[in-house]
Amino acid sequence: MTKLVLRTVLAVDSSFEDRFGEITRAWVSRTQDEVGVDFFAAYLDPQASQGTFIECYADSEAFIAHAKAVDPELRAALYSIASLVSFDVYGEMSQEAREMIAAGKPVYHRTEATTTPETAERSAVSRSDA
């Protein structure tokens, strides 16, 4: 199974950096109990006035569940202080998920090769004489 990774870059006015941090900390903390969310992080580059979300999901279904669970007030708060710069999707995404994010005009990247801790563990070589 190929993971689904999303990278969203937002322009954040420097006067809203603290508010961006508050919103993103609330957003990220709510993902901790979501099934299928492998990784979710938000970063701020104050010199570029940009915030970045990196999201990793088990699959499209996990992304769809996350997208449906996002608090609309939190989403509105974020987009009241930030605007989309770029939106990239890495991996295979279902048609339903694509339709959910179509307004963001994402750039899709096809997976050519990947490894995860699970696949690395299965392919690890162990030595009994070590």
C-alpha positions, 0 to 999 in steps of 0.5 A: 500500500502506498502512503498518501502525502499532502504538502500545503504551503500558505502565505502568512502575513507576519502580523499573524504569525502567533495566530498561525501557531495557535491555529495550527497547534489546535489543528495538529493536536486534533489529528492525534486520535484520527485513524490512518493519520501517520503524520501531521505537522505544521511549520512556519518560515517567518523569513518567507512569511510562509506556513507549511502543512505536511500530512501523511495518511495510510490511504485516501479513506484516511484523508477523507475521514480527516477532511470531514472531521476538520472543525469548520471554524478552525478552517475558517480561522486559518484561511482568514489569516493565510492564503494558498501558495501551493498544494501538492499531493504525493501518491495515489488518491481516490476520485472522491478525495480528488473531488474534495480538494479540487478547488485547491488546484493541487499538483499530483505527483505519482509514486515511483518508489517508497519505503516505510518502517513496516516494509523496511522491517520486513526486508531487514536482514538479521544474522543469527551469528551476530 
